[in-house]
Each structure stands twice: as structure tokens, then as C-alpha cells.
Amino acid sequence: MLRGGKKSYFAAAVCIITLTSMVTLSYLRLQRLSHLPKIIQEGSRCRGKITNSTITALKDNRTFIISPYFDDREGKVTRVIGIVHHKDVKQLYCWFCCQPNGKIYVSKAKINVHSDRFEFPYGATDIVCLEPQNCDPTHVSIHRSPHGHIDQLPRFEIKNRKAETFSVDFTVCISAMFGNYNNVLQFIQSVEMYKILGVQKVMIYKNNCSHLMEKVLKFYIEEGTVEIIPWPIDSHLKVSSRWHFSMDGNDIGYYGQITALNDCIYRNMRRSKFVVLNDADEIILPLKHPDWKTMMSSLQKQNPGAAVFLFENHIFPKTVSTHVFNISSWNTVPGVNILQHVHREPDRKDVINPKKMIIDPRKVVQTSVHSVLRAYGKSVNVPMDIALIYHCRVPLQGNLRRESLIRDTRLWRYNSSLIMNVNKVLNQTVL
């Protein structure tokens, strides 16, 4: 009897597992079918105002569109980088218009609010829609309903539709410039260090800066080094200059920095071999190689298939200085002279130093500030003897005496080129 009972239990378990699997597969199939594009109109013209704004609010005022990008890494989809309210936005639809036949397709979007929201009500979001199989739409509209009139909806160009060859090796993404930013000298020094290390493009998501800083940016734009992405996020949301909701209770953290970083990755996915995610007061300093190109070549050989390279942040407090490189003409320029700050804070016990990244943009799906959230390859922690982040800012350990800091002058290896290049920029902009 006992054996028969065991067989009955086993058979029942098999039936339950089989039934559960069938229900799950049916559910997933229905979910997939619900997201397939459906024709809602034929013979129409692709109408609706094309918008070129960096941030566009939809009528619900809970959804903000940054830019759509074609992404064929997980099927033929349009991935829209946006910002949404994590509770209030439940469904969105992509409206595609296929030319020349004028068929209008609507796809139900998968709304993926990034996990690193830090408790703010609004967060970086991927709005992902399957594209029609029989056309390659050039524009898309986003709407909260599958019903309506396409000519009443703003249209967005779908970027990355065409394959491109890499135009640059390294692009630095800086997000976001705000607070009437006026650290002019350190900004010029950072950009010139980037160029010495092999950067061809610096992208800045600019909210605002000082008049003097505008002159410097204009110089770099005309030179071809800097590209400005307007970032008027405070026109749409109550922005925080802090990283966590508990610190001030506003709508979104740090001027929407995470959204800007994700947009910068996709914007450069087809044109830059590497994308560097750091702030304007941070420099990834190679210690065994002369520049980033040779460093990254070595790191990739050692870590085939890696998508993300993480570099440890080290604070060089601007409150502790040396009289070396006290260049008189620089003293009239607002900002920090990084060459005079070569004392590094020691590691703190039981505290992990934050990291910044050099990534392969084609292998990254979602990023946060100090790590990636989704990628098609592993993340590699780069040892401190290979490179570190020189971060000149206010101290984190302000109670330390000078003799407790570590004197680290390895930045001075670049001093001749850096001083010459900075002087050239200052003479054409500030002095």
C-alpha cells in the first residue's frame, strides 16, 4: 500500500509540474502576442510634429522621452530611453509608421524602470517595443493608449538605425553639468588630460554653467572635442543635487544623472569603440601604460569578452596643496589647479572605494553610476597598480592631518604637455 501511495504522489507531482509548465508557457506566449505590433491604420501619411528636444514630456506629465534607439541585440526592437514615475505609469505604446505603404503599427511597450532609483519617485527607464517585421521605421511616437490619431502625437527619430564605423576610440560622458558650474581651470585641465590619454570626444549633458564656462565650452565645441546635449530637466521635474531620496525628497536624483549616462551609451554605441563614464573632476590615470589605448588593449587581451572595466576612485583633497606648479597666470582663473594636489586619502577601513568605468557600449544594456546593471559580458575590477581615478575634490576624510595622507605625484608624468596645452586654451578663452 505504501509503495502504491508513493507512486500516486509521484504521478500527482508530475501532473502538477506539467500543468504548471503548460500554464506558464501559455502565459508567456500570450504576453509575447500582446506585445506584437498590430496594424491599426492603412494608407496614412506619417504625420505628427518631429521633436528635437532632449527631454519631451508626454501629456500624462509622468513620462518623459529622451530618445529612441534601434537595438537588435535581443530581437528587432526600439529601445526608448526615458524617465517615468515608477508607480503611476502602467502602460505605454509605441506607434510606428511604415513608409511608403503608410501602415501604422502599434506595439505595447515593456516598461523597465532601472533598479538604481535610490527611492526617488522618478527613475531612468527603458521603454522597449517590438518593431514591425516587414519595415524599418525611422520614427516612433509614444502614447499611453493604443487608440488615437498619430498626427496629434510628437514623433521621435529612431537613432542607431544605420550601421556606422567607429569614428573615435574614446568618448567621455559627463552628466550632468549644473549649479552654475564655474570650476573652469580644473575642467580645462581634465579635458586636456583626456586628450593626452587618447580621448577624441567629450559629451556633456549641460543644465547650466557660468558665462566664463560657456566661453570655454564654445572653444571646445569649435575645436570638435566637446558636444553639448542640452539637459533642461529642472523644467520638468523637481531635481535633487543629492543621490538619495531621503536627503531632500525631490522627484529625481542628481539632475537625472543615470538617465543621461544611459542615453550617452546608446548615443555612442555605433560611433565610439569605448565609452568612459566619469565626472569632470575625475581622471582615470594609467600607471603602467602611457595612454588609455595601450592600457585597454592590454586589459582586453587579459580579459577576453569583458564588457566593463571598473577603476577605483581615490580622493586627492583640494584643501591640501603643494607650492610646486604655482603658475601665476592660472591664479586668476576660477577653479582648482590639479597639479598642486598630489596628496591622496588612505583607504578607509571596511569602506569600499566607489568605481567609475570604461565600457564597450555595444555590450551594455543598462548602467548605473558606479556599475552596470545589465551587460552581455563580465565586469572586471582593474587593479590599483594598473590605474586609479585621480579625483580632486573636497575631502571625505577631512579630519586627517597632512602626514596621514599619501603623497602620490604620478600625475606629474604629464605635467609638460598638460601645462603647454592648458596655456594654449586659456590664452584663447580666459586670459
C-alpha positions in Angstrom: 0.0 0.0 0.0 2.8 2.3 0.9 4.5 1.8 -2.5 1.3 2.4 -4.3 0.9 5.6 -2.3 4.3 6.8 -3.3 3.5 6.1 -6.9 0.3 8.1 -6.6 2.1 11.0 -5.0 4.8 10.9 -7.8 2.2 10.8 -10.5 0.3 13.7 -8.9 3.5 15.7 -8.7 4.3 15.1 -12.3 0.8 16.2 -13.3 1.1 19.4 -11.3 4.5 20.2 -12.7 3.3 19.5 -16.3 0.2 21.6 -15.8 2.1 24.5 -14.2 4.6 24.4 -17.1 1.8 24.4 -19.7 0.1 27.4 -18.0 3.4 29.3 -17.7 4.2 28.7 -21.4 0.7 29.7 -22.4 1.0 32.9 -20.3 4.4 33.8 -21.7 3.1 33.1 -25.3 0.1 35.4 -24.6 2.4 38.0 -23.2 4.6 37.8 -26.3 1.5 38.0 -28.5 0.2 41.1 -26.6 3.4 42.9 -27.4 3.4 42.1 -31.1 2.9 45.1 -33.4 -0.7 45.4 -34.7 -1.9 47.4 -37.8 -4.4 50.0 -36.7 -4.5 52.2 -39.9 -3.5 51.8 -43.5 -2.8 54.2 -46.3 -2.0 57.0 -43.9 0.8 59.5 -44.1 3.4 59.7 -41.3 2.3 62.9 -39.6 2.9 64.5 -36.3 5.4 67.0 -35.3 9.0 65.7 -35.2 10.6 66.8 -31.9 14.3 67.5 -31.5 14.2 68.4 -27.8 16.4 66.3 -25.5 13.6 65.9 -22.9 10.0 65.7 -24.1 7.1 65.4 -21.6 4.1 63.3 -22.7 0.6 64.6 -21.9 0.4 62.5 -18.8 3.3 64.5 -17.4 4.5 61.4 -15.7 6.5 60.2 -18.8 9.5 62.0 -20.3 11.1 60.8 -23.5 14.8 61.3 -24.1 15.5 59.4 -27.3 14.6 56.1 -29.1 17.4 53.8 -30.3 17.2 50.8 -32.6 18.5 47.7 -30.7 18.8 44.3 -32.5 20.8 42.5 -29.7 17.7 40.8 -28.3 15.4 40.9 -31.4 14.2 43.7 -33.6 13.2 46.4 -31.0 13.1 50.1 -30.4 14.5 50.9 -27.0 13.4 54.3 -25.8 15.5 55.9 -23.1 13.1 57.8 -20.8 12.1 58.9 -17.3 8.8 57.7 -15.7 7.1 57.8 -12.4 7.7 54.2 -11.1 4.1 53.8 -9.8 1.9 56.0 -11.9 2.9 54.8 -15.4 1.4 51.3 -16.0 1.3 51.1 -19.8 2.7 52.8 -22.9 2.5 52.1 -26.6 4.9 52.7 -29.5 3.3 54.0 -32.7 5.3 53.1 -35.8 4.5 54.4 -39.2 5.9 52.4 -42.1 6.6 54.1 -45.4 5.8 54.0 -48.3 2.7 51.9 -47.7 1.6 54.2 -44.8 0.6 51.3 -42.5 0.6 52.4 -38.8 1.5 49.7 -36.3 1.1 49.9 -32.5 3.2 47.8 -30.1 2.6 47.5 -26.4 5.8 48.6 -24.6 7.6 46.8 -21.9 8.3 49.4 -19.2 11.6 48.7 -17.3 12.3 51.2 -14.6 16.0 50.8 -13.7 16.6 49.3 -10.3 19.0 52.0 -9.1 16.3 54.6 -8.5 17.5 55.3 -4.9 13.9 55.7 -3.7 13.1 58.7 -5.9 9.7 58.5 -7.5 11.1 59.0 -11.0 13.8 56.9 -12.5 15.7 56.1 -15.6 13.5 53.8 -17.7 13.8 51.6 -20.8 10.5 51.6 -22.9 11.0 48.7 -25.2 8.8 47.9 -28.2 8.9 45.1 -30.8 9.2 46.6 -34.3 7.1 45.5 -37.3 9.0 42.7 -39.1 8.3 44.0 -42.6 9.6 47.5 -42.3 12.3 49.5 -40.6 10.6 52.6 -39.1 12.6 55.8 -38.9 10.4 57.5 -36.3 8.2 56.4 -33.4 5.6 58.1 -31.2 4.9 57.1 -27.6 1.4 57.2 -26.3 -0.4 55.8 -23.2 -3.2 54.3 -25.4 -3.3 52.1 -28.5 -6.1 54.4 -29.8 -5.9 57.9 -31.1 -4.5 59.9 -34.0 -0.9 59.7 -34.9 -0.8 63.3 -36.3 -1.5 64.6 -32.7 1.5 62.8 -31.2 5.1 64.0 -31.2 7.4 61.9 -33.3 11.0 60.9 -32.4 13.7 59.8 -34.7 14.9 56.3 -34.0 18.7 56.6 -33.8 21.3 53.8 -34.5 19.2 52.6 -37.4 22.2 52.7 -39.7 25.4 50.8 -39.1 28.4 53.0 -38.7 32.1 52.5 -38.5 33.8 53.8 -35.3 34.7 57.5 -35.7 36.5 57.6 -32.4 38.2 55.3 -29.9 37.2 57.0 -26.6 34.2 59.2 -25.7 33.9 60.6 -22.2 30.3 61.1 -20.9 29.9 63.8 -18.3 26.5 64.1 -16.7 25.2 66.5 -15.6 26.8 70.0 -15.6 24.6 72.1 -13.2 24.7 74.6 -10.3 26.2 77.4 -12.4 29.3 75.3 -12.9 32.4 77.5 -12.7 35.4 75.2 -12.0 37.0 76.5 -15.2 40.7 75.7 -14.6 40.1 72.1 -13.4 37.6 71.5 -16.3 40.2 72.6 -18.9 42.9 70.5 -17.2 40.6 67.5 -17.2 39.7 67.8 -20.9 43.4 68.3 -21.8 44.3 65.3 -19.8 41.6 63.3 -21.6 43.1 64.4 -24.9 46.6 63.4 -23.9 45.3 60.0 -22.8 43.5 59.4 -26.1 40.0 60.9 -26.0 38.6 62.3 -29.2 35.1 63.3 -27.9 33.7 64.6 -24.6 29.9 64.7 -24.3 28.4 67.0 -21.7 24.8 66.9 -20.6 24.5 70.6 -19.7 21.9 72.1 -17.4 23.7 75.3 -16.7 27.1 76.9 -16.1 28.8 80.2 -15.7 29.3 82.8 -18.5 33.1 82.1 -18.4 32.5 78.4 -18.6 30.3 79.0 -21.7 33.2 80.6 -23.4 35.4 77.6 -22.7 32.7 75.2 -23.9 32.3 77.3 -27.1 36.1 76.9 -27.8 36.0 73.1 -27.3 32.8 72.8 -29.5 34.5 74.7 -32.3 37.6 72.6 -31.9 35.5 69.5 -32.2 36.3 68.0 -28.9 33.1 68.7 -26.9 29.5 68.0 -27.9 26.8 69.6 -25.7 23.5 67.8 -25.0 21.0 70.3 -23.5 19.7 68.9 -20.3 16.8 71.1 -19.0 15.5 68.5 -16.6 14.6 71.1 -13.9 12.0 72.5 -16.4 10.0 69.2 -16.0 10.8 67.8 -12.5 11.9 68.9 -9.1 15.5 67.8 -9.2 17.9 66.9 -6.4 21.6 67.6 -6.3 21.8 64.6 -3.9 21.9 60.9 -4.7 19.2 59.5 -2.3 15.5 60.5 -1.9 15.9 60.6 1.9 18.2 63.6 1.6 15.7 66.1 0.2 12.5 64.3 -1.1 12.6 65.7 -4.7 11.4 63.9 -7.9 14.7 62.6 -9.3 18.3 62.2 -8.1 21.3 64.2 -9.1 19.8 66.0 -12.0 18.8 62.8 -13.7 22.4 61.7 -14.0 21.7 58.0 -14.5 19.3 58.7 -17.4 21.9 60.9 -19.1 24.6 58.2 -18.7 22.3 55.6 -20.3 21.4 57.9 -23.2 25.1 58.7 -23.7 25.9 55.0 -24.0 23.3 54.4 -26.7 24.1 57.7 -28.5 27.7 56.5 -28.9 27.0 52.8 -29.4 27.8 52.8 -33.1 30.4 55.5 -33.3 32.8 55.0 -30.3 34.9 52.0 -29.5 34.8 52.7 -25.8 32.7 55.0 -23.6 34.1 56.4 -20.4 31.7 57.2 -17.6 33.2 59.7 -15.1 32.8 63.2 -13.8 34.6 66.3 -14.9 36.8 66.3 -11.7 37.9 62.7 -12.3 40.7 61.4 -14.4 41.3 57.7 -15.0 45.1 57.7 -14.6 47.0 54.8 -16.2 50.1 53.8 -14.1 51.7 51.2 -16.3 50.8 52.5 -19.7 51.3 55.9 -21.4 47.6 56.2 -22.5 44.2 54.6 -22.5 44.5 52.9 -25.8 47.6 50.8 -24.8 46.0 50.2 -21.4 42.7 49.0 -22.8 44.4 46.8 -25.4 46.3 45.1 -22.6 43.2 44.7 -20.4 41.1 43.3 -23.2 43.8 40.7 -24.0 43.8 39.6 -20.4 40.0 39.6 -20.2 38.5 38.5 -23.5 34.8 39.1 -23.7 34.7 41.6 -20.9 32.2 44.4 -21.2 33.0 46.7 -18.3 36.3 47.8 -16.7 36.0 49.3 -13.3 38.5 51.8 -11.9 38.9 52.6 -8.2 38.2 56.2 -7.1 40.8 57.9 -4.9 40.3 61.3 -3.3 43.1 64.0 -3.7 41.7 66.7 -1.4 41.8 70.2 -2.8 42.3 71.5 0.7 45.9 70.1 0.8 48.2 71.7 -1.7 51.9 72.0 -2.7 53.7 75.1 -3.9 55.0 73.2 -7.0 53.4 74.3 -10.2 52.1 77.5 -8.7 51.6 79.1 -12.1 50.9 82.8 -11.6 48.7 83.3 -14.8 46.5 80.4 -13.6 45.8 82.1 -10.3 43.3 84.5 -11.9 41.2 81.6 -13.4 38.4 80.3 -11.2 38.8 76.6 -10.3 41.3 74.1 -8.9 44.8 73.5 -10.2 45.1 69.7 -10.0 48.9 69.7 -10.3 49.1 71.2 -6.9 47.0 68.5 -5.2 49.1 65.3 -5.0 48.2 64.0 -1.5 45.8 61.1 -1.6 43.5 60.0 1.2 44.3 56.5 2.5 41.7 53.7 2.2 39.0 53.7 4.9 38.6 50.6 7.0 35.6 48.5 5.9 34.7 51.0 3.2 34.8 50.0 -0.5 36.0 52.8 -2.8 33.4 53.7 -5.4 34.4 53.0 -9.0 33.9 54.6 -12.4 34.0 52.8 -15.8 35.3 52.3 -19.3 32.8 50.2 -21.2 32.2 48.6 -24.5 28.9 50.3 -25.3 27.7 47.5 -27.6 27.8 45.1 -24.7 25.9 47.2 -22.1 22.1 47.3 -21.8 21.7 49.4 -18.6 24.1 51.3 -16.4 24.1 53.0 -13.0 26.8 55.4 -11.8 29.3 53.0 -10.3 28.4 49.8 -12.0 26.4 48.4 -14.9 23.0 46.8 -14.2 22.8 44.6 -17.4 25.5 43.7 -19.8 26.5 40.9 -22.3 29.9 40.4 -20.7 31.6 40.4 -17.4 32.8 43.3 -15.3 36.5 43.5 -14.5 37.9 45.3 -11.4 41.1 46.9 -12.6 43.9 46.6 -10.0 45.1 49.9 -8.5 48.7 49.3 -9.7 47.3 49.4 -13.3 45.2 52.6 -13.0 43.3 54.7 -10.5 40.9 57.5 -10.6 42.5 60.8 -9.7 39.6 62.6 -8.0 40.4 66.2 -6.9 37.6 67.5 -4.7 36.6 68.3 -1.1 38.0 65.7 1.3 36.0 62.8 2.5 38.3 62.4 5.5 38.6 66.0 6.4 39.9 65.3 9.9 43.2 63.7 8.6 46.4 65.5 9.1 48.7 66.1 6.1 51.2 63.5 7.3 48.4 60.9 7.3 47.8 61.4 3.5 49.8 59.5 0.8 52.0 61.7 -1.4 51.3 60.5 -5.0 52.9 62.6 -7.8 52.3 60.2 -10.7 50.0 62.8 -12.3 53.2 64.9 -12.8 54.4 62.5 -15.5 52.2 64.5 -17.8 53.0 68.0 -16.5 54.9 69.4 -19.5 52.3 68.5 -22.1 49.4 69.4 -19.7 50.8 72.9 -18.9 51.5 73.7 -22.5 48.1 72.6 -23.7 46.2 74.4 -20.8 48.1 77.6 -21.6 47.0 77.4 -25.2 43.3 77.1 -24.2 43.5 79.8 -21.6 45.1 82.2 -24.0 42.3 81.8 -26.4 39.4 81.8 -24.0 40.0 83.3 -20.5 43.3 85.2 -20.3 
